[in-house]
Amino acid sequence: MRCIDVAALVAAAVLRRNPQAEVIPFESNVVACRLNPRDTVMTNAHKLASLPCGGTNCSAPLAYLNQRKANGD
């Protein structure tokens, strides 16, 4: 099992339980991904795990939120 698989599974589970949650996948930059909170956890986890990975720019989602003047928690 890869780290991306675990991260995708956790994010998909959070989204399933909290449909208003915004999952912001990233590598070097934020990666666009449409997730449906009504899909199964495994469907969303597969979508997330299939995204390009390798970058570790943890500030990318924060910059994305700042650009939108959104509040993160």
N, C-alpha and C positions, 0 to 999 in steps of 0.2 A: 504494500500500500504506500502511495506517495503522500507527501504533505498536502499537495493540492487536493487530493481526494478527501482527506480529513477536513480541510478548511471548507471545501464545497459542501460536504455533508452537514457541517455545523451551520453554515450560512443558510442552507436550504431548510434546515429544521427550524431555525429562528424565523425565517420568512413564513413558513407554514403556520407557526403558532402566533406570529405577529404580522398579519397581512399588510400593515402600514409601514413596516420596516423597509428601508431602502438598502439593498445590497449593492455595494460599489466595488466591483472587481477591479484589480489593478495589477500591473507589472511595472514597466517603466512609466506608464501613464494609465489613466483610467481606461478600462476596456468596456465598450458598450455590450450589454447583454440584457435581453428581455426575459424576465422571469415572471411566471404566473403563480401567485400565492396559492391558487386553487389546484395547481398541478401537484403530483406526488412529490415527496421529499426526494426520492431517487431520480425523478425526471429533472428537477431543478439542479440537483447535485451533479448529474451527468452533464448538463449544459455548462455549469460553472467549471467543472473539471476539464472540459474540452476546450476552454479558452486558452489563448497563448499565455505561456507562463515563463518565468525565468527572472524577471526583474523584481527588485525589492524596494522600489521607491515608495516607501510608506507615507510620504508626504503628498503623493498624487491625489488620494481621495480627499485629503484636507484642502488642498488647493482647489479641487473641483467644488467642494462645498462652499469655500470662500467666494469663488467666482459667481456662484448662484445666490450668495448672501443667505445661505441656509444655516440652520442651527443643527449641529450634530450633538449626539450624546453617547 
